[in-house]
Amino acid sequence: MKRKLVLIAVVVFVVVAVSAGFAIASAGGDEQPLTGSDLEKATAAALAHTGGGTVTETETGDDSSAYSVEVLLADGTQVEVNLDADFQVIGQETDDDGPGDQEGPGDDD
C-alpha cells in the first residue's frame, strides 16, 4: 500500500513538473520563425536596410512589429531590424542577445 502511494506521488509530481515546464515555455512569447515568401521578403528588406550581413534569426510578432530579422554585420555587431506588415523598416536596434536569443554581452534580460 505504501509503495503504491509513493508511486502515485511520483507520477503526480512528474505531471505537475512537466505542466509547469510547458507553461513557462509558452509564456516566453508567441514569436514564430518566418517561412516561405514572408521569409524572403523580410530578409531582403532587412539586408537592404543594413547594407548586407548574414541573417541569423527571423520571427513574427516581436517588439510591436509584424516581423523581426536579426542580422550579423561584417563588424560582428548583431542588429535587429523591425518591419511592419508591408515589410517596411520601422526600426533597428543593436541586439544584445546572440543568435537564437543566447545570452550575449550587455544582455539586460
C-alpha positions in Angstrom: 0.0 0.0 0.0 2.8 2.4 1.0 4.6 1.6 -2.2 1.5 2.4 -4.3 1.2 5.8 -2.6 4.8 6.7 -3.3 4.3 5.7 -6.9 1.2 7.9 -7.2 3.0 10.8 -5.6 5.9 10.5 -8.0 3.6 10.3 -11.0 1.7 13.4 -9.8 5.0 15.3 -9.2 6.2 14.5 -12.7 2.9 15.6 -14.3 3.0 18.8 -12.4 6.6 19.5 -13.3 6.0 18.8 -17.0 2.9 21.0 -17.0 4.9 23.8 -15.3 7.6 23.5 -17.9 5.1 23.9 -20.7 3.6 26.9 -19.0 6.9 28.6 -18.7 7.9 27.8 -22.3 4.7 29.1 -23.7 4.9 32.3 -21.6 8.1 33.2 -23.5 6.1 34.7 -26.3 4.3 33.7 -29.4 7.0 34.6 -31.9 7.4 32.1 -34.8 10.2 31.8 -37.3 9.3 33.2 -40.8 8.9 30.8 -43.7 8.2 31.0 -47.4 7.7 34.3 -49.1 7.5 36.1 -45.8 11.0 34.9 -45.0 12.2 36.0 -48.5 10.6 39.5 -48.2 11.7 40.1 -44.7 15.3 39.0 -45.4 15.5 41.2 -48.5 14.2 44.3 -46.6 16.5 43.8 -43.6 19.6 43.2 -45.7 18.8 46.2 -47.9 18.4 48.3 -44.8 21.6 47.2 -43.2 23.7 47.1 -46.4 24.4 43.4 -46.1 25.2 40.9 -43.5 24.0 37.5 -42.5 20.5 36.8 -41.3 20.8 34.8 -38.1 17.1 34.7 -37.0 13.7 35.8 -38.1 10.4 35.8 -36.3 6.9 37.2 -36.2 5.2 39.4 -33.6 8.3 40.7 -31.8 8.6 44.1 -30.1 5.4 45.7 -31.6 6.4 44.9 -35.1 4.9 42.4 -37.6 8.3 40.9 -38.4 11.8 40.9 -36.8 15.0 40.0 -38.6 18.3 39.6 -36.7 21.4 40.4 -38.9 25.0 39.8 -38.1 27.0 42.6 -39.7 30.6 42.3 -41.0 32.0 44.1 -38.0 30.4 41.4 -35.7 27.6 43.6 -34.5 24.2 41.9 -34.2 21.2 44.1 -35.1 17.5 43.5 -35.0 15.6 45.1 -37.9 11.8 45.5 -37.2 9.4 45.5 -40.1 5.7 46.3 -40.4 3.2 44.1 -42.1 4.2 45.5 -45.5 7.9 44.7 -44.9 8.8 48.3 -44.4 11.5 49.1 -41.9 10.1 50.6 -38.7 13.1 50.4 -36.5 16.5 48.9 -35.9 18.3 48.3 -32.6 21.5 46.6 -31.5 20.6 43.1 -30.4 22.3 42.2 -27.1 21.2 38.6 -27.5 23.2 36.3 -29.7 21.6 34.2 -32.5 18.8 32.2 -31.1 18.4 34.6 -28.2 21.5 33.3 -26.4 22.8 35.5 -23.6 25.3 38.0 -25.0 27.4 40.9 -23.7 25.3 43.6 -22.2 22.2 41.5 -22.1 19.7 43.0 -19.8 17.2 40.1 -19.7 
